[in-house]
């Protein structure tokens, strides 16, 4: 399923919240996962196009963070803690029972589920713990855990006994994580403008060095670059220029070469 036009428009909206465009990569990966349910090759290509990165750069990030799934599986992700406390309480038995029941780590029957083992979920007093789309359930017996699996496959997971919330589908979860519907979006854009037009760039201290948050002038592909060009009276297409001091043609040649390398 190709990425929708609406998602493409939202990707550009997210990008412009950041003084440095590539800072929007994690939200954009969540956004495309919210469209398709996982990070597809089309999703990788869209992120690369919008942020002016190579597909290799985007793919490296998407495969580093385990929250981004690279294959379709359906609506529900079941994560089982298998670290010591949960393992002793029966977590590993639950995990392997899930794998056996699903015939592997993905079962696309019904609503579709993916099963994974998770590192410590930080709620050892409720061991063993299972998550459905990041909502906690615990402590659960093996029988109760298998019931959670069956209900998720049926598209009707129960409310968490920890939060009282019914887990939404994985698409809805990723869309929320992207922040596209964050009501503070306009404030983030204004913060980006203030940051990039400040006489002294904000910085954070690391050991003995002050590291600027963004390079002078901001990123020409991000909102910071847009603010910088407006303040300087420059009229350069934000989607074309790769550097505020470089001609648009040079930027196009650089991007074409980058895409060929990818």
N, C-alpha and C positions, 0 to 999 in steps of 0.2 A: 504494500500500500504506500503510495508516494506521500511525502510530507505535504500537508494542506497549505493553501495560500494564506490562510489565517495564521498558521503557525509561523510561516515565513515573515509575515508582518510583525508578529509579536517578537520574533528573534531580533529584529532591528530595534524594537522598542527597548528590549532588555539591554542591548549593546550600548545604547545611548545613556544608560544610567551610570556608566563607568568612565572615569577619565582615561583609563587605559583599556582599550576594547577587549583585549584577550582576558581581562579579569572576569568577563562575562561568560567564559567558557563553561564553567561548572553549571551555572543556571541554564545555559543554552542546552547542555546535554540533558538536563532534567526536562526541559521544555520539549525536546524532540521525543524523549521517552514518554512524556505525557501524551504525545500525539499517537505514537505507534505501540506503546507498551514496552518498548526496549529501544536500545540505540542501534539503529540500522545503518547500513552503508549510506543510504540517503540522508540519514540524520547526521552522520559524520561529515558528509559533503556540504550540507547546509551550514553547519557550524564553521567549517573551514572557509566557506564563501563569505559569510557575514563578518567573520572576525579577521579575514585576510590572513589566514594561517594555511599551512599545508594539511592535507588529510592525515599525513603521518603524525604531525604534531597533535592533532585532535585525537587520533586513534590511540596515541601513547597515553593520554590522560584517561580516555574512556576505558582502557584496559587496566589501568593502574588501580582505579577505585572500584571495589567490588559491588558497590550499590548500583552501578550502571551495568545492566545485563545486555549481552550482545546477541541473544537469540530470543525469538518470540516464545512465550510459554502460556499466556493467558492472563488471568486477572489477579491471581493471588500468589504471593511469595511467602513460603513458610520457612522461618529461620529457627533452628534448634541450637540452643547453647550446648556445647560439648566440652566446655572447660571444666576443670576438676570438680567444683562444687556440684554443678548440674550433672556431670558425668557420674559421680558417685550416687546421686539421687535418681538416676535413670535416664538422663538426657541422651546418652549414646544409644541406649536401647530404643528410645523414641526415634532418633534419627535413622537408624538402620531399618526400623519397622516402616518408616515413611518411604525410604528408598525401595524396599522390597515391594511395598504396596503399589508404588507408582511405576515399578519396573525401570527404575533409574531416577534421575533427578528432575525429570520433567514429565508431567502427565497432562496431555492436552485434551483429555476427555472432559466434557462438561464445561465449566467455567475456565478450566486450565489452571494448573499449579506448577510452581517450581519449588524444590526442596533444597535447602543448603544448611551446612553446619556453620555456626557463628562463634566468633570469639566472645569473651565475657560480655554479657549484656547488662552488667552492673546492677543486678537485682538478685544477688545470691540468696537472700532470705526467702525468696519465692521459688527456689530450685525444686524440680527442673522447670525451665522456662521455654516456651515456644512463642514466636512472634508470627502474626499474620499481617503482612504489609506494615510492619513495624509497630503494631499494637501488641502489648504484652499479655500473655496468659500464663499464670503459674501461681502456686505449684500445680502441676497436672500429672495424673497417672498416665501410663501408656495407653490405657483404654480411652481416657478423656482426650488425649492427644490425637488418637486415631479418629475420634468423633469430630475433632476440629478439622482434620484433613478432609473427611467426607463432606462436611458442611461447606468447606471452602470450594471443593470440587463442584458442589451443587450450586455455587454462587450465593450461598446464604450463610456466611460466617456469623457466629454469635458475637455479642458485645464482649469486650475485654473485661475480665474480672478484676483488672487493675485500674483501668481508666473509665470503664463504663461505655466506651466508644465502640461502635461497629466499624471495623476497618473498611475504608473505601477501596475501590479498585486500584491497581497499581498505576494506571494512567492518571487517576485523580491525585494519587500521592505525589507522583513526579511533577505534576502540574503545580501543586501547592509548593513543593520544594523549589521550583524554578523562581517563585516570587513574582510571576507575571501579574497576578491579581493583588499584589501587595498595595494597600491604599497609600503607602508612603512613597510610591514611585516618583512622584513629582518632586518630593523633598530630596530624594537621592540624586536626581538630575541637577537640582540647584546646588547640592553639596559638591557635585563633580565640577560644576562651573566655578564655584568659589575656590575650590582646590587648585584648579589649573590656571586661574587668573591671579592667584596670590603672588605678591612680589617675592616671597620666600616660600618655596614648596614645602608642604608639611613633611615631616620625617619621623621615623621611629629610631630609637637607640638600640644598637646591637653591639654588645661588648664595648669597644672604644670608638665605634663609627656611627655617625648619623646617616641613615640610608634614606634618600628621598623617596617619597611614596610614588612619585611619577617623574618622568624625565621632563626637562623644560619644554613648555608648550603643550604638554599632554600628548595623547596618541591621536594622530589625524584621523584614524578610523573610529575613534570613540567620541563621546560627547565632549570630553575635555578638549580634543582637537578642534571641534566645532566652535567652542567658546573662544579658544585661542585665536582662531582665524577671524572670528567676528570682531574681537577686540583689536586685532591688527589691521582690520579693513581689507582682509583677503577674501576673494570670491573664488573658492576652489571646491569642486564637487567632492563631498565627503566620501562618496563611494568610489572615487577614482584615485585621489591623491594618496600616496604612500608616505609622504613626508611634507610638512608645510613649506620646506625650502626646495623641494624637488618638483620638476615639471610633471604634469599628469602623464605624459607619454612615457617618461622613464619609469613611473610607478607601474604602468601597465606591462612594460617589458619585464620588470622585476617579478610581478605576480605571475606572468605567463611562464617564466623560467621556473618559479617555485612550484607551480602546478605540474609542470613536466617532470620535475625531480620527484614529486610525490607519486 
